[in-house]
Amino acid sequence: MKRRVTVSLETELLVAVDSGPGASRSEKIEQLLRAALGEREHRQWVDELAAFYKAEPDAEDRREDLEWQALASKALAPDD
């Protein structure tokens, strides 16, 4: 279901809307809003992912890393 809204835009914004794809201004504005919302969700996802990888490892992660390093050292050590 769609609802009618009225907006006032500066001339340069209206020119930008009119230059976008779509058969009507309503379609053009819908497409712009959908793209903007998608971009916002994408940026949020990227920000969360970056924060995860920048976070310091906790004690459990450090212990696991040391175990893997020890295992790799044993596997790569020459046989005596």
C-alpha positions in Angstrom: 0.0 0.0 0.0 1.3 3.4 -0.9 0.6 6.7 0.8 0.8 10.2 -0.6 3.2 12.6 0.9 4.2 16.1 -0.1 7.8 17.3 0.1 9.5 20.5 -0.7 13.0 20.3 -2.3 15.6 22.7 -3.3 15.9 23.2 -7.0 19.2 21.3 -7.3 17.8 18.3 -5.5 14.7 18.3 -7.7 16.9 18.4 -10.8 18.9 15.4 -9.4 15.6 13.5 -8.7 14.4 14.3 -12.2 17.6 13.0 -13.7 17.3 9.6 -12.0 15.7 6.5 -13.5 12.0 6.0 -13.2 8.8 6.9 -15.1 7.6 9.4 -12.4 9.0 11.4 -9.6 7.4 9.0 -7.2 9.3 6.1 -8.7 12.5 8.1 -8.9 12.3 9.1 -5.2 11.4 5.5 -4.2 14.4 4.2 -6.0 16.7 6.8 -4.4 15.4 6.1 -0.9 15.8 2.3 -1.4 19.3 2.8 -2.6 20.1 5.1 0.3 18.7 2.7 2.9 20.6 -0.2 1.3 23.8 1.8 1.4 23.2 2.7 5.1 22.7 -1.0 5.9 25.9 -1.9 4.0 27.9 0.8 5.8 26.6 -0.4 9.2 27.6 -4.0 8.3 31.1 -2.9 7.2 31.5 -0.8 10.4 30.5 -3.8 12.6 32.9 -6.1 10.7 35.8 -3.6 11.0 35.1 -3.2 14.7 35.1 -7.0 15.2 38.5 -7.3 13.5 40.0 -4.3 15.3 38.9 -5.7 18.7 41.6 -7.1 20.9 41.5 -10.9 21.3 40.3 -12.1 24.6 42.2 -14.6 26.8 40.5 -17.6 25.1 41.5 -16.4 21.6 45.1 -15.8 22.7 45.2 -19.3 24.3 43.9 -20.9 21.1 46.4 -19.0 19.0 49.2 -20.2 21.1 48.0 -23.8 20.9 47.8 -23.6 17.0 51.3 -22.0 17.0 52.7 -24.9 19.1 51.0 -27.5 16.9 52.3 -25.8 13.7 55.8 -25.7 15.2 55.7 -29.4 16.0 54.4 -30.3 12.6 57.0 -28.3 10.8 60.0 -29.2 13.0 62.5 -31.5 11.4 62.6 -35.1 12.7 65.6 -35.8 14.9 
